[in-house]
Amino acid sequence: MISTLEKEITFRFLKARKKDGFLNVISIFSFIGISLGVAVLIIVMSVMNGFRTELINKIVGFNSHITVKNLWKSN
C-alpha cells in the first residue's frame, strides 16, 4: 500500500541528527497524532454516514396510525 519511496521520505524526515535528539521525539509524537486524527475522522464520518442512511430509511418508511383517503372522487 505504501511504496518504498514514500517510506524512505518519511523515515528521512522522522530521523533526527545527533544534535537534534529531542526533535526526533517531537516529530514521532506529531506523526502519531496526525495519523490517529485522520483515522478517527475517517471512522466518525463512516459511522455518521451509516446513521444518516438509517435515519432517512426510518423517516421515509414511516407509516402513520390513520390514513385518510377520499372515497368519492369528484369529476
ROTORKOL-11640 format. One record per residue: residue in one letter; y, z, x of N, C-alpha, C in turn. Coordinates in steps of 0.2 Angstrom, whole numbers, padded with zeros to 4 digits, always signed. Example, Ala and Ser with C-alpha at 12.3 -4.5 7.8 and 13.67 -1.06 7.14 Angstrom:
<rs>
a-0028+0039+0066-0022+0039+0062-0016+0039+0066 s-0011+0035+0064-0005+0036+0068+0000+0039+0064 
</rs>
This chain:
<rs>
m-0006+0000+0004+0000+0000+0000+0006+0000+0004 i+0006+0004+0010+0012+0004+0014+0010+0000+0021 s+0014-0004+0022+0012-0009+0028+0013-0005+0035 t+0010-0007+0040+0011-0004+0047+0018-0004+0049 l+0022-0009+0047+0029-0010+0049+0033-0004+0046 e+0032-0003+0040+0035+0002+0036+0034+0009+0039 k+0027+0010+0041+0025+0016+0044+0029+0018+0050 e+0029+0012+0055+0032+0013+0061+0040+0015+0060 i+0043+0011+0056+0050+0013+0055+0051+0020+0052 t+0047+0022+0048+0048+0029+0045+0047+0034+0050 f+0041+0033+0054+0040+0038+0060+0045+0038+0065 r+0048+0032+0066+0053+0032+0071+0059+0036+0070 f+0061+0036+0063+0067+0040+0061+0065+0047+0060 l+0059+0048+0058+0057+0055+0057+0056+0059+0064 k+0054+0056+0069+0053+0059+0075+0059+0060+0079 a+0060+0066+0081+0067+0068+0084+0066+0068+0092 r+0071+0067+0095+0071+0068+0103+0070+0075+0105 k+0069+0077+0111+0068+0084+0113+0074+0088+0112 k+0080+0086+0113+0086+0090+0112+0087+0091+0104 d+0085+0087+0100+0086+0087+0093+0080+0090+0089 g+0077+0095+0091+0071+0098+0088+0072+0100+0081 f+0078+0103+0080+0079+0106+0073+0081+0100+0068 l+0083+0095+0070+0084+0089+0066+0078+0086+0063 n+0073+0087+0067+0066+0085+0065+0064+0088+0059 v+0065+0095+0059+0063+0099+0053+0067+0097+0047 i+0074+0096+0048+0078+0094+0043+0076+0088+0040 s+0075+0083+0044+0073+0076+0041+0066+0076+0038 i+0061+0080+0040+0055+0081+0037+0056+0084+0030 f+0060+0089+0029+0061+0093+0023+0065+0088+0018 s+0069+0084+0021+0073+0079+0017+0068+0074+0014 f+0064+0071+0018+0059+0066+0017+0055+0069+0011 i+0052+0075+0012+0048+0078+0007+0051+0079+0000 g+0058+0081+0001+0062+0082-0005+0063+0076-0009 i+0065+0071-0006+0066+0064-0009+0060+0062-0012 s+0054+0062-0008+0048+0060-0011+0046+0064-0017 l+0046+0070-0017+0045+0074-0023+0050+0073-0029 g+0056+0072-0028+0061+0070-0033+0059+0063-0036 v+0057+0058-0032+0056+0052-0035+0049+0052-0039 a+0044+0056-0037+0038+0057-0040+0039+0060-0047 v+0043+0066-0047+0045+0069-0053+0049+0065-0058 l+0053+0061-0056+0057+0056-0060+0052+0051-0063 i+0048+0049-0060+0043+0044-0062+0039+0047-0068 i+0036+0053-0066+0032+0056-0071+0035+0058-0077 v+0042+0061-0077+0046+0063-0083+0047+0057-0087 m+0049+0051-0084+0050+0045-0088+0044+0043-0091 s+0038+0043-0088+0032+0041-0091+0031+0045-0097 v+0031+0052-0096+0030+0056-0102+0035+0055-0108 m+0041+0055-0106+0046+0054-0111+0045+0047-0115 n+0043+0042-0112+0042+0036-0115+0036+0037-0120 g+0031+0040-0118+0025+0042-0122+0027+0046-0128 f+0031+0051-0127+0034+0055-0133+0038+0050-0138 r+0042+0046-0135+0046+0041-0139+0042+0037-0143 t+0037+0034-0140+0032+0030-0144+0029+0033-0150 e+0026+0039-0148+0023+0043-0153+0028+0045-0159 l+0034+0047-0157+0039+0049-0162+0040+0043-0167 i+0041+0037-0164+0043+0031-0168+0037+0030-0172 n+0031+0030-0170+0025+0029-0174+0024+0034-0180 k+0026+0040-0178+0026+0045-0184+0031+0044-0189 i+0037+0042-0187+0043+0041-0192+0041+0035-0196 v+0039+0029-0193+0038+0023-0196+0032+0024-0201 g+0027+0027-0199+0021+0028-0203+0022+0034-0208 f+0028+0036-0209+0029+0042-0214+0028+0040-0221 n+0024+0043-0225+0024+0042-0232+0027+0047-0236 s+0031+0046-0241+0034+0051-0245+0029+0054-0250 h+0031+0059-0253+0026+0063-0258+0027+0059-0265 i+0032+0056-0266+0033+0052-0273+0036+0045-0271 t+0033+0040-0274+0036+0034-0274+0038+0031-0280 v+0044+0029-0281+0047+0027-0287+0047+0019-0287 k+0044+0016-0292+0044+0009-0292+0047+0007-0299 n+0050+0001-0299+0052-0002-0306+0046-0006-0309 l+0044-0004-0314+0038-0007-0318+0040-0013-0322 w+0046-0012-0325+0049-0018-0329+0054-0022-0325 k+0052-0028-0324+0056-0032-0320+0061-0036-0325 s+0067-0036-0323+0072-0039-0327+0073-0046-0324 n+0073-0051-0329+0074-0058-0327+0080-0061-0329 
</rs>
